[in-house]
């Protein structure tokens, strides 16, 4: 009787990364197909004024980029990172992160201040790390690269649900429903999504799994705490980029009259040149933050390639059984 047998090979060196599942440009085709559907939906909605299509625009626009990047990350992981685990990390990790952040921020952030951005970074990175920890609790083995992939999945899930909320809020304006504001929000967040939550939680995931690979289980370490502070600061810098740009713009270009207006508690009248300077500075701060985060993630990925142990590979072969 013919049956499929399997031989486990653990002695010969095998690459840590197994490109199974989505390979090549599968993730690229997914993005292009989804983008085309989103654009067509937007055009049809503008043409027909059919508000029933607005949820489709919000969902497609919010999840397209995160899902595409998760699929790309999935192709870089080991065989232990199944599609089910990645999907669980993306959906459950993302939802738990959003809910946890909402509860904690409502409890602890009573006022708006410069330090509030730091608290937001500390809270949101903590809840994403907690969600990742919960999802990875019973994994049979750990490697740093798998931690990065699973962390990216949790972070992008968080970003997708958060983007859907921002797009929904953008729909409502003082002059009524605004589909243009929804589209504008989704385009902007679609561009920025890969540079934020996914990067930060990916760094934490790699650190968490690197320690777990050494000790055999998930555990807090000084390195994890240190990287947690780093990504929380990156998060805070990202969120505070507009406020920093405002103050730097005023510091560079303000007039004495504008400062007097500010000191009296009123908003000063700004010039077109100041608006231009503010925009440039805002994007400069965000670009600096994004580049720094990507560089750190890239270095962590390269470090993972050096320390991860080769995983046993299951090689199927045909054999005879009784």
Buried (B, 14 or more C-beta within 10 A) or exposed (E): EEEEEEEEEEEEEBEBBBEBBBEEEBBEEBBEEBBEEBEEBBEEBEEEEEEEBBEBBBBBBBBBBBBBBBBBBBBBBBBBBEEEBBBBBBBBBBBBBBEBBBEBBEEEBEEEEEEBBBBBBBBBBBBBBBBBBBBBEEBEBBBBBBBBBBBBBBBBBBBBBBBBEBBBEBBEEEEEEBBEBBBEBBEEBBEBBBBBBBBBBBBBBBBBBBBBBEEEEBEEBEEBEEBBEBBBBBBBBBBBBEBBBBEBBBEEBBEEEBEEBEEEEEEBEBEEEBEEBBEEBBEBBBEEBBEBBEEBBEEBBEBBEEEBEBBEBEEEEEEEEE
